[in-house]
C-alpha cells in the first residue's frame, strides 16, 4: 500500500503519470469543446435540463461538462471497458436490494458545485439523500456528487485526467471514491477529508467501509481477471 499526494493536471509532470506515456493511445479519444467560446451560458437556469436533453438526443456518445467550460464528448467504451463497468455495477445493484439508498450506473448525471456535469461509471446515494431529491432531479440531473463513486480506467483514458476527475468528485461532496485501473491491477482510494490518496496494488477485494457497510467488491475476479482474459 502506498499513498499519492495529488497534483493538478496543470502542475503535474509527465513523470508523475508514467502510465500515460506507456499506454497505447487510441485513434479517437475524448473531444473537448469550449462552450463559453460558442456563446453558451452554462450558468443559465435551464442548462441542466438542456444538457440532459442534448445527451439523450445523441445516445451514440456520452457527454460531460467540465468546470473549465468544456463539453467533453466521449467515444463509445467498447466491449472490454463495458465489462469493467458491468463488473462493478452488478454487485452494487444486488447489494442495494438489501440495503437502503440507491445505486446508479454510468447513465446517471450529477452536477457538481463547480458546475461540472459528470457521468460516473458507478455510484450510490444514501436513502436520506434520495428522499431530498426534487422531481426534476429524479427525472434528470442530480445536484451534488454521489456519496460513493467509482471510475474504471478505460483504454482511451489518461491517468492524470482520471485522477483529476476523482478529485473533482471528492471536492464536490463524495464520501468515498475508487479509481480502478484494470491493466495495472491498481486501485486509487479517495476518502472525504483526506488529501492523500491510498493506492492499492493488486488487491483481491475492496471494502465499502462505513459508507457502504457490508459491501465487499471482488475487484480481482470481477474486473482484473476479466481484462486479462480479454488479452488486455
Buried (B, 14 or more C-beta within 10 A) or exposed (E): EEEBEBBEBEEBEEEBBEBBEEBEEEEEBBEBEEBEEEEBEBEEEEBBBEBBEEBEEEEEEBBBBBBEBBBBBBBEBEEBBBBBBBBBBEBBBEBBEEBEBBBBBBEBBBBBEEBBBBBBBBBBBBEEBBEEBEEEBEEBBBBBBBBBBBBBBBBBBBBBBBBBBBBBBBBBBBBBBBBBBBBBBBBBBBBBEEEEBBBBEEBEEBBBEEBBEEBEBBBBEBBBBBBEEEEE
